[in-house]
Amino acid sequence: MESADKTVEERIVESYRQDEDMMILVFAQWCVNHGLDPAELYRKAYPDQLVNERLARVLELTVSKEEAGDIPDQTLLGVLSLFGNDDLAIAVVDAITERDQVKRHPGE
């Protein structure tokens, strides 16, 4: 019975990891869509982490802004919230605020 429980546990962990990779991909693609460097924004949120290997791996899956569908800001923030990624959400909100200020006051 223990091995069956372990298999279920392994499937749950793998499913969570896949969902987390999808969250990372949504974040990375949103950054690409807005001309931001995902690794740099991630470093702002988590300055003590040297390199996020999963982010680096998922970056290879992003497409150009022209090929990608729109990812609304609220969608990204909702996905980050689902995973309790509050520090990254704060960095994203800061980037959104900066982007919106530039749009309102171009050339300043």
C-alpha positions in Angstrom: 0.0 0.0 0.0 2.9 2.3 0.7 4.1 2.2 -2.9 0.7 3.2 -4.2 0.6 6.1 -1.8 4.1 7.1 -3.0 3.0 7.0 -6.6 0.0 9.3 -5.9 2.3 11.6 -4.0 4.8 11.6 -6.9 2.0 12.4 -9.3 0.7 15.3 -7.2 4.2 16.7 -6.9 4.8 16.4 -10.6 1.4 18.0 -11.4 2.2 20.9 -9.1 5.7 21.3 -10.8 4.0 21.4 -14.2 1.5 24.0 -13.0 4.4 26.0 -11.5 6.2 25.8 -14.8 3.1 27.1 -16.5 3.0 30.0 -14.0 6.7 30.8 -14.8 5.9 30.7 -18.6 3.0 33.1 -18.2 5.3 35.4 -16.2 8.1 35.1 -18.8 5.8 35.6 -21.8 4.1 38.6 -20.1 7.6 40.1 -19.6 8.5 39.5 -23.3 5.2 41.0 -24.4 6.0 44.2 -22.5 9.7 44.4 -23.4 10.9 43.4 -20.0 13.7 41.0 -19.1 12.1 38.2 -17.0 15.4 37.3 -15.3 16.0 41.0 -14.3 12.4 41.4 -12.9 12.8 38.1 -11.1 16.1 39.3 -9.5 14.3 42.5 -8.3 11.8 40.3 -6.5 14.3 37.7 -5.2 17.7 39.5 -5.0 19.2 36.7 -2.8 18.6 34.0 -5.4 21.5 33.7 -7.9 19.9 32.0 -10.8 16.5 30.4 -11.3 17.2 27.4 -13.5 13.5 26.8 -14.1 13.0 30.3 -15.3 16.0 30.0 -17.6 14.6 26.7 -19.0 11.1 28.1 -19.5 12.5 31.2 -21.2 13.3 29.0 -24.1 9.5 28.4 -24.6 8.6 32.0 -24.9 7.8 33.4 -28.3 8.1 36.9 -29.8 5.6 39.6 -28.8 4.2 39.4 -32.3 3.5 35.6 -32.0 2.2 35.7 -28.5 -1.3 36.3 -27.4 -2.0 39.1 -25.0 -1.7 38.3 -21.3 -3.7 40.8 -19.3 -1.9 42.2 -16.2 -4.7 40.9 -13.9 -4.3 37.4 -15.3 -0.6 37.3 -14.5 -1.2 38.8 -11.0 -3.9 36.2 -10.4 -1.6 33.3 -11.5 1.2 34.6 -9.2 -1.3 34.9 -6.4 -2.4 31.3 -6.8 1.2 30.2 -6.2 1.8 32.6 -3.3 4.4 34.4 -5.3 3.8 37.7 -3.6 7.3 39.2 -4.0 7.2 38.6 -7.7 3.7 40.1 -7.9 5.0 43.2 -6.2 7.8 43.5 -8.7 5.3 43.1 -11.5 3.0 45.8 -10.1 6.0 48.1 -9.9 6.7 47.4 -13.6 3.1 48.0 -14.5 3.1 51.3 -12.6 6.3 52.4 -14.3 4.9 51.3 -17.8 1.6 53.2 -17.2 3.5 56.3 -16.1 5.6 56.3 -19.2 2.4 55.9 -21.3 0.8 58.9 -19.6 3.9 61.1 -19.7 6.0 60.0 -22.7 9.3 61.6 -23.1 9.8 62.7 -19.5 
